[in-house]
Amino acid sequence: MNKIFLWSITAALAGFLFGFDTVVISGADTKLQQLWHTSDVFHGSVVMAMALWGTVVGALFGGIPTNALGRKKTLLLIGILFLVSAIGSAFSNDPWTFAFFRFLGGLGIGASTIAAPAYVSEIAPPKDRGRLVSLYQFNIVFGILMAFLSNYLLKDAGENAWRWMVGVMAFPALFYTIIVLTIPESPRWLLSKSKVVEAKAILSKIDPAANIENLMHELHIGQNENENLKKETIFLKKYRFPLMLAFFIALFNQFSGINAFLYYAPRIFAEAGLEESTALMSSVGIGLTNLIFTLIGVFLIDVLGRKKLMYIGSIGYIVSLGLVSIAFYLKWQGMQVPIFLFLFIASHAVGQGAVIWVFISEIFPNHLRASGQAFGSSVHWILAAIIPSMVPFLFSTIGPGTVFLIFAVMMVFQLLFVIFMMPETKGKSLEELQQTILNK
């Protein structure tokens, strides 16, 4: 188990780069718009959102290298993309060059949401799978916290503080690229490529006491040597239910407003009447709240299960987003909005944040797992690109109160999805889940 944990946390460190890269731009947000004199629409849709469009492309096509090259090589490629993105962004002198290098980092984020959860889910025992795959989400929020803290510490680094803010990510990216070389390839992927000897060697390391032949037989359930399986896609009628599950959990994740908030946290706090320094410090508090409640979610996901955490998170979303909307409508000033947003982040961290990548990695059959994750991840990131890019425009037209009200209403629909459609996946092997979900 120690080896499995070490390999899992190593692969999951891709999530740290994901979280850091997603949020670090928030500290440079207003400075870059002033520096390059860009309009709200251009700044939101190009400068700020280009990384998210890269994420969409990475999510759409990340399943290709994950399937063809393997989980490990794809994770290595992800580290390189983050490294190049950080260095290039820091040395950019115009918005288009900056956007290009941010796009490369986005490619890394999108691909990581496929390769990292797939890798961990395929090496983890059923009873610990939720907790181990959740390490990816834990690293995302740890990266978010470190980005908020980094931005706060670098805010007085001179006229070019923004270069340090976006460039500092080169250090963790280099570290990750090196350590990912130490993990083995996923045995399930090796079996899918008929590399039985290599798979057997890795399986023996995962559990030396296990009956390797029986375990290999279990891994072949639903992964028969039937050539027809190799021609299947996730869009066949028999895979409609897992496809719908991936679609809805990804859609509701973004219609909570989580990425819009993380990208524009200092701006949202400023809208609520907080000064710039206080807004940045409140952002650090958001990151810390996210980390604490993600740890709670990671601990509970294999105890309470995925569905109960989604119940808790959905109700918390509705209450917190409703309060934020009211606060903006009634023009409450001071710390009320940050407190309500802390509740929002806590609800996300213990619910959707802890569950989404675990759940999507569990609901597709072995031979279509990367493709299924690519689909769910693509839905997630297309919306994550569209919604935050609209925030500056929507805030200046319909106002933040209405924006947060829309998010709150969408979370009512998420609660209905959890009640009537979402299955529990706790404690079952991937092969058992394949049989259960496909019979729905």
C-alpha positions as CSV (number, residue, x, y, z in Angstrom):
1,M,0.0,0.0,0.0
2,N,2.9,2.4,0.7
3,K,4.1,2.0,-2.9
4,I,0.6,2.5,-4.3
5,F,0.2,5.7,-2.2
6,L,3.6,7.0,-3.3
7,W,2.8,6.4,-7.0
8,S,-0.6,7.9,-6.6
9,I,0.6,11.1,-4.9
10,T,3.3,11.4,-7.6
11,A,0.8,11.2,-10.4
12,A,-1.6,13.4,-8.5
13,L,0.9,16.2,-8.3
14,A,-0.2,17.0,-11.8
15,G,-3.2,18.4,-9.9
16,F,-0.9,20.8,-8.1
17,L,0.2,22.3,-11.4
18,F,-3.4,22.4,-12.6
19,G,-4.5,24.4,-9.5
20,F,-1.5,26.7,-9.4
21,D,-1.8,27.5,-13.1
22,T,-5.6,28.1,-13.0
23,V,-5.5,30.6,-10.1
24,V,-2.1,32.3,-10.4
25,I,-3.5,34.5,-13.2
26,S,-5.9,36.1,-10.8
27,G,-3.1,38.1,-9.2
28,A,-2.1,39.5,-12.6
29,D,-5.7,40.1,-13.8
30,T,-6.2,43.9,-13.4
31,K,-2.5,44.7,-13.9
32,L,-2.3,43.0,-17.3
33,Q,-5.5,44.8,-18.5
34,Q,-4.0,48.1,-17.5
35,L,-0.6,47.3,-19.0
36,W,-1.9,46.3,-22.4
37,H,-5.0,48.6,-22.4
38,T,-7.4,45.9,-23.5
39,S,-11.2,45.9,-23.4
40,D,-13.2,43.9,-21.0
41,V,-14.3,41.5,-23.7
42,F,-10.7,41.0,-25.1
43,H,-9.2,40.7,-21.7
44,G,-11.8,38.2,-20.5
45,S,-12.0,36.1,-23.6
46,V,-8.3,36.1,-24.7
47,V,-5.8,37.1,-22.0
48,M,-7.6,35.5,-19.1
49,A,-9.5,32.6,-20.8
50,M,-6.8,31.4,-23.2
51,A,-5.5,28.8,-20.7
52,L,-9.0,27.5,-20.4
53,W,-9.4,27.1,-24.2
54,G,-6.1,25.2,-24.1
55,T,-7.6,23.1,-21.4
56,V,-10.6,22.4,-23.7
57,V,-8.2,21.2,-26.4
58,G,-6.2,19.2,-23.9
59,A,-9.3,17.6,-22.6
60,L,-10.8,16.8,-26.1
61,F,-7.6,15.2,-27.4
62,G,-5.8,14.1,-24.1
63,G,-7.4,10.7,-24.4
64,I,-5.3,10.0,-27.5
65,P,-1.8,10.1,-25.9
66,T,-3.2,8.6,-22.7
67,N,-4.4,5.6,-24.7
68,A,-1.6,5.4,-27.3
69,L,1.5,6.4,-25.3
70,G,0.3,5.2,-21.9
71,R,-0.6,7.0,-18.7
72,K,3.0,7.6,-17.6
73,K,4.4,9.1,-20.8
74,T,1.4,11.4,-21.0
75,L,2.0,12.6,-17.4
76,L,5.6,13.4,-18.4
77,L,4.5,15.4,-21.4
78,I,2.1,17.3,-19.1
79,G,5.0,18.4,-16.9
80,I,6.9,19.6,-19.9
81,L,4.0,21.7,-21.1
82,F,3.6,23.4,-17.7
83,L,7.3,24.2,-17.6
84,V,7.4,25.8,-21.0
85,S,4.1,27.7,-20.3
86,A,5.5,29.2,-17.1
87,I,8.7,30.4,-18.6
88,G,7.1,31.7,-21.8
89,S,4.3,33.6,-19.9
90,A,6.8,35.3,-17.6
91,F,8.8,36.7,-20.5
92,S,5.9,37.7,-22.7
93,N,5.7,41.4,-23.8
94,D,2.3,41.5,-25.5
95,P,-1.1,39.9,-24.9
96,W,-1.0,37.5,-27.8
97,T,2.3,35.9,-26.9
98,F,1.2,35.7,-23.3
99,A,-2.1,34.1,-24.4
100,F,-0.1,31.5,-26.5
101,F,2.0,30.3,-23.6
102,R,-1.0,30.3,-21.3
103,F,-2.7,28.1,-23.9
104,L,0.2,25.6,-23.6
105,G,-0.4,25.4,-19.8
106,G,-4.0,24.8,-20.5
107,L,-3.2,21.8,-22.7
108,G,-1.4,20.4,-19.7
109,I,-4.4,21.0,-17.4
110,G,-6.8,19.3,-19.8
111,A,-4.7,16.3,-20.4
112,S,-4.0,15.9,-16.7
113,T,-7.7,15.6,-15.9
114,I,-7.7,12.4,-18.0
115,A,-4.3,10.8,-17.4
116,A,-3.8,11.4,-13.6
117,P,-7.2,10.1,-12.4
118,A,-7.1,7.2,-14.9
119,Y,-3.7,6.2,-13.7
120,V,-4.5,6.3,-10.0
121,S,-7.9,4.5,-10.4
122,E,-6.2,1.7,-12.3
123,I,-3.6,1.0,-9.6
124,A,-5.8,1.5,-6.5
125,P,-7.6,-1.2,-4.6
126,P,-11.4,-0.7,-4.5
127,K,-11.6,0.1,-0.8
128,D,-9.1,3.0,-1.2
129,R,-9.8,4.1,-4.7
130,G,-11.9,7.1,-3.8
131,R,-9.3,8.4,-1.4
132,L,-6.4,7.8,-3.7
133,V,-8.0,9.4,-6.8
134,S,-9.1,12.3,-4.6
135,L,-5.4,13.1,-4.0
136,Y,-5.5,14.6,-7.4
137,Q,-8.2,17.0,-6.2
138,F,-6.3,17.7,-3.0
139,N,-3.3,18.7,-5.1
140,I,-5.5,21.0,-7.2
141,V,-6.6,22.9,-4.1
142,F,-3.2,22.8,-2.6
143,G,-1.9,24.4,-5.8
144,I,-4.7,27.0,-5.7
145,L,-3.7,27.9,-2.1
146,M,-0.1,28.2,-3.0
147,A,-1.0,30.4,-6.0
148,F,-3.1,32.7,-3.9
149,L,-0.3,32.9,-1.3
150,S,2.4,33.3,-3.9
151,N,0.4,36.2,-5.5
152,Y,0.0,37.9,-2.1
153,L,3.7,37.6,-1.3
154,L,4.8,38.8,-4.8
155,K,2.4,41.7,-5.0
156,D,5.1,44.2,-4.0
157,A,7.8,42.8,-6.2
158,G,7.9,45.9,-8.4
159,E,6.3,47.0,-11.6
160,N,6.8,43.6,-13.1
161,A,5.4,41.6,-10.2
162,W,3.0,39.8,-12.6
163,R,6.0,38.2,-14.3
164,W,7.1,36.7,-11.1
165,M,3.5,35.6,-10.3
166,V,3.1,33.6,-13.5
167,G,6.8,32.5,-13.8
168,V,7.3,31.0,-10.4
169,M,5.3,27.9,-11.5
170,A,8.4,26.8,-13.5
171,F,9.9,25.4,-10.3
172,P,7.2,22.9,-9.3
173,A,6.7,22.0,-13.0
174,L,10.4,21.0,-13.3
175,F,10.2,19.0,-10.0
176,Y,7.1,17.2,-11.2
177,T,8.6,16.4,-14.6
178,I,11.6,14.7,-12.9
179,I,9.7,12.7,-10.3
180,V,7.1,11.3,-12.6
181,L,9.9,9.3,-14.2
182,T,10.0,7.2,-11.0
183,I,6.4,5.7,-11.3
184,P,5.6,2.5,-13.2
185,E,3.1,2.3,-16.1
186,S,-0.6,1.4,-15.3
187,P,-1.0,-2.4,-15.4
188,R,-4.5,-2.1,-16.9
189,W,-3.1,0.0,-19.7
190,L,-0.4,-2.6,-20.3
191,L,-2.9,-5.4,-20.4
192,S,-5.0,-3.4,-22.9
193,K,-1.9,-3.3,-25.1
194,S,-1.3,-7.1,-24.6
195,K,1.9,-6.4,-22.6
196,V,1.2,-9.2,-20.2
197,V,4.7,-9.7,-18.9
198,E,5.2,-6.1,-17.9
199,A,1.7,-5.9,-16.4
200,K,2.4,-9.0,-14.4
201,A,5.6,-7.5,-13.0
202,I,3.9,-4.3,-11.9
203,L,0.9,-6.1,-10.4
204,S,3.3,-8.2,-8.3
205,K,4.7,-4.9,-6.9
206,I,1.2,-3.5,-6.2
207,D,0.3,-6.6,-4.1
208,P,3.0,-9.3,-3.7
209,A,0.6,-11.5,-1.7
210,A,-2.1,-11.5,-4.4
211,N,-2.8,-14.3,-6.8
212,I,-1.5,-12.7,-9.9
213,E,-3.2,-15.0,-12.4
214,N,-6.6,-14.5,-10.7
215,L,-6.1,-10.7,-10.6
216,M,-5.1,-10.6,-14.3
217,H,-8.2,-12.7,-15.1
218,E,-10.4,-10.1,-13.2
219,L,-8.8,-7.3,-15.1
220,H,-9.8,-9.0,-18.4
221,I,-13.5,-9.0,-17.5
222,G,-15.1,-6.7,-20.0
223,Q,-11.7,-6.4,-21.7
224,N,-11.8,-9.7,-23.7
225,E,-9.6,-10.3,-26.7
226,N,-12.7,-9.6,-28.8
227,E,-11.6,-7.4,-31.7
228,N,-15.0,-5.7,-31.7
229,L,-14.1,-4.0,-28.4
230,K,-11.3,-2.2,-30.0
231,K,-13.8,-0.6,-32.5
232,E,-16.2,0.6,-29.8
233,T,-16.7,4.2,-28.8
234,I,-18.4,5.8,-25.8
235,F,-21.2,7.0,-28.1
236,L,-22.7,3.6,-28.6
237,K,-26.2,3.2,-27.2
238,K,-25.2,0.8,-24.4
239,Y,-22.8,3.5,-23.0
240,R,-25.5,6.2,-22.9
241,F,-26.0,6.1,-19.2
242,P,-22.3,6.6,-18.1
243,L,-22.1,9.2,-20.8
244,M,-25.0,11.1,-19.3
245,L,-23.5,10.8,-15.8
246,A,-20.2,12.3,-17.0
247,F,-22.0,15.0,-18.9
248,F,-24.2,16.2,-16.0
249,I,-21.6,16.0,-13.2
250,A,-19.2,18.1,-15.4
251,L,-21.9,20.5,-16.4
252,F,-23.1,21.2,-12.9
253,N,-19.5,21.5,-11.6
254,Q,-19.0,24.6,-13.8
255,F,-22.5,26.0,-13.4
256,S,-21.7,26.3,-9.7
257,G,-19.5,29.2,-10.8
258,I,-16.4,27.7,-9.2
259,N,-13.9,28.5,-12.0
260,A,-15.4,32.0,-12.5
261,F,-14.9,32.6,-8.8
262,L,-11.4,31.3,-8.6
263,Y,-10.2,33.3,-11.7
264,Y,-11.7,36.5,-10.4
265,A,-11.7,36.2,-6.6
266,P,-9.8,39.5,-6.0
267,R,-12.1,41.3,-8.5
268,I,-15.3,39.9,-6.8
269,F,-14.0,40.9,-3.4
270,A,-13.3,44.4,-4.8
271,E,-16.9,44.5,-6.1
272,A,-18.0,43.8,-2.5
273,G,-16.1,46.9,-1.3
274,L,-12.8,45.3,-0.1
275,E,-9.5,47.1,-0.7
276,E,-7.0,45.5,-3.0
277,S,-4.7,44.2,-0.3
278,T,-7.6,42.9,1.8
279,A,-9.1,41.3,-1.4
280,L,-5.8,39.4,-2.1
281,M,-5.6,38.3,1.6
282,S,-9.2,37.1,1.5
283,S,-8.2,35.1,-1.6
284,V,-5.6,33.3,0.5
285,G,-8.3,32.5,3.0
286,I,-10.4,31.0,0.2
287,G,-7.5,28.8,-0.7
288,L,-7.0,27.7,2.9
289,T,-10.7,26.9,3.3
290,N,-10.6,25.0,0.0
291,L,-7.7,22.9,1.3
292,I,-9.2,22.1,4.7
293,F,-12.6,21.0,3.3
294,T,-11.0,19.0,0.5
295,L,-9.1,17.0,3.1
296,I,-12.4,16.4,4.8
297,G,-13.9,15.2,1.5
298,V,-10.9,13.0,0.8
299,F,-11.3,11.4,4.2
300,L,-15.1,10.9,3.8
301,I,-15.3,9.8,0.2
302,D,-14.7,6.1,0.9
303,V,-16.7,6.3,4.2
304,L,-19.9,8.1,3.3
305,G,-19.6,7.5,-0.5
306,R,-19.7,9.8,-3.5
307,K,-23.5,10.4,-3.5
308,K,-23.8,11.6,0.1
309,L,-20.9,14.0,-0.4
310,M,-22.8,15.4,-3.4
311,Y,-25.9,15.8,-1.3
312,I,-24.0,17.9,1.3
313,G,-22.2,19.9,-1.4
314,S,-25.4,20.7,-3.3
315,I,-27.3,22.0,-0.3
316,G,-24.3,24.1,0.7
317,Y,-24.0,25.5,-2.8
318,I,-27.7,26.6,-2.8
319,V,-27.5,28.3,0.6
320,S,-24.1,30.0,0.0
321,L,-24.7,31.2,-3.6
322,G,-28.2,32.5,-2.5
323,L,-26.6,34.5,0.3
324,V,-23.9,35.9,-2.0
325,S,-26.6,37.0,-4.5
326,I,-28.7,38.7,-1.8
327,A,-25.5,40.4,-0.4
328,F,-24.8,42.0,-3.8
329,Y,-28.5,42.9,-4.4
330,L,-28.7,44.6,-1.0
331,K,-25.2,46.2,-1.4
332,W,-23.9,44.7,1.8
333,Q,-20.3,46.0,2.3
334,G,-17.5,44.5,4.3
335,M,-16.8,40.9,5.2
336,Q,-20.3,39.3,4.6
337,V,-19.5,38.4,1.0
338,P,-16.1,36.8,1.8
339,I,-17.8,34.7,4.6
340,F,-20.5,33.5,2.3
341,L,-17.9,32.7,-0.4
342,F,-16.0,30.7,2.2
343,L,-19.1,28.6,2.7
344,F,-19.4,28.3,-1.1
345,I,-15.8,27.0,-1.3
346,A,-16.3,24.6,1.6
347,S,-19.4,23.2,-0.1
348,H,-17.6,22.7,-3.4
349,A,-14.5,21.2,-1.8
350,V,-16.4,18.5,0.2
351,G,-18.8,17.8,-2.7
352,Q,-18.1,18.3,-6.3
353,G,-14.4,19.0,-5.8
354,A,-13.8,15.7,-4.0
355,V,-16.1,13.6,-6.2
356,I,-15.9,14.7,-9.9
357,W,-12.6,13.2,-11.0
358,V,-13.1,10.1,-8.9
359,F,-16.6,9.5,-10.3
360,I,-15.7,10.0,-13.9
361,S,-12.7,7.7,-13.6
362,E,-15.0,4.9,-12.3
363,I,-18.1,4.9,-14.5
364,F,-16.6,3.8,-17.9
365,P,-15.3,0.3,-18.8
366,N,-11.6,-0.3,-18.9
367,H,-11.1,-0.2,-22.6
368,L,-13.0,3.2,-22.9
369,R,-11.9,4.8,-19.6
370,A,-9.6,7.4,-21.2
371,S,-12.2,8.2,-23.9
372,G,-14.9,8.6,-21.3
373,Q,-12.8,10.8,-19.1
374,A,-11.9,12.9,-22.2
375,F,-15.6,13.4,-22.8
376,G,-16.4,14.4,-19.2
377,S,-13.4,16.5,-19.0
378,S,-14.2,18.2,-22.3
379,V,-17.7,19.2,-21.1
380,H,-16.2,20.5,-17.9
381,W,-13.5,22.6,-19.6
382,I,-15.6,24.0,-22.5
383,L,-17.9,25.4,-19.9
384,A,-14.9,26.5,-17.7
385,A,-13.7,28.5,-20.7
386,I,-17.0,30.0,-21.6
387,I,-18.3,31.0,-18.1
388,P,-15.2,32.8,-16.7
389,S,-14.6,34.6,-20.0
390,M,-18.1,36.2,-19.6
391,V,-17.6,37.3,-16.0
392,P,-16.2,40.9,-16.6
393,F,-18.9,41.6,-19.2
394,L,-21.8,40.1,-17.1
395,F,-20.7,41.9,-13.9
396,S,-20.7,45.2,-15.8
397,T,-24.2,44.6,-17.4
398,I,-26.5,42.4,-15.3
399,G,-24.5,42.7,-12.1
400,P,-22.9,40.2,-9.8
401,G,-26.1,39.6,-7.8
402,T,-27.9,38.2,-10.9
403,V,-24.8,36.1,-11.9
404,F,-24.7,34.4,-8.5
405,L,-28.5,33.9,-8.5
406,I,-28.2,32.0,-11.8
407,F,-25.5,29.8,-10.3
408,A,-27.7,29.1,-7.2
409,V,-30.7,28.0,-9.4
410,M,-28.4,25.7,-11.4
411,M,-27.4,24.0,-8.1
412,V,-31.1,23.2,-7.4
413,F,-31.0,21.2,-10.6
414,Q,-27.7,19.5,-9.5
415,L,-29.5,18.4,-6.3
416,L,-32.2,16.8,-8.4
417,F,-29.5,15.0,-10.5
418,V,-28.0,13.5,-7.4
419,I,-31.3,12.4,-6.0
420,F,-32.8,10.8,-9.1
421,M,-29.9,9.8,-11.3
422,M,-26.5,9.4,-9.7
423,P,-25.4,5.9,-8.6
424,E,-23.1,5.1,-5.7
425,T,-19.7,3.7,-6.7
426,K,-18.1,3.3,-3.3
427,G,-16.2,0.1,-2.6
428,K,-16.8,-1.7,-5.9
429,S,-14.1,-2.8,-8.3
430,L,-13.9,-1.1,-11.7
431,E,-15.1,-4.3,-13.3
432,E,-18.1,-4.7,-11.0
433,L,-19.1,-1.0,-11.7
434,Q,-18.8,-1.7,-15.4
435,Q,-21.4,-4.5,-15.1
436,T,-23.7,-2.5,-12.7
437,I,-23.8,0.8,-14.7
438,L,-24.1,-0.8,-18.1
439,N,-27.2,-2.7,-16.9
440,K,-29.0,0.5,-15.9
